[in-house]
Amino acid sequence: MTGPADGCELCEAARITEWFHEDDICWVAACEVCDVPMVVWKRHGNEPPEAEVDHMLAHLAQAADAQLGADNWSFDRVMRQIPDHFHAHARDPNWWIRRFSRT
């Protein structure tokens, strides 16, 4: 699928949290659920071309370095809650604790 999918939260791209980057391929923002940087492909689908994956992960890495500190995070490409729309997270060692300590 190339356009937005009805009912897809990632296609909706609501600006609920801080956004760090946006271009024609992707956007990078703080994940509403887990409070870490995440990158989202602007097209609906879960298999972007490898060149676009590289592009997206590079922008995610820039945001993660700025937000979490260089060498203090890793890529998580498992699409747990929305498996049909490509996205990836940058997770630091304390993301789980931070997620549940938010007020």
Buried (B, 14 or more C-beta within 10 A) or exposed (E): EEEBBEEBBBBEBEEEBEEBBBEEBBBBBBBEEBBBBBBBBBBBEEEBEEEBBEBBBEBBBBBBBEBBEEEEBEBBEEBEEBEEBBBBBBBBEEBEEEEEEEE
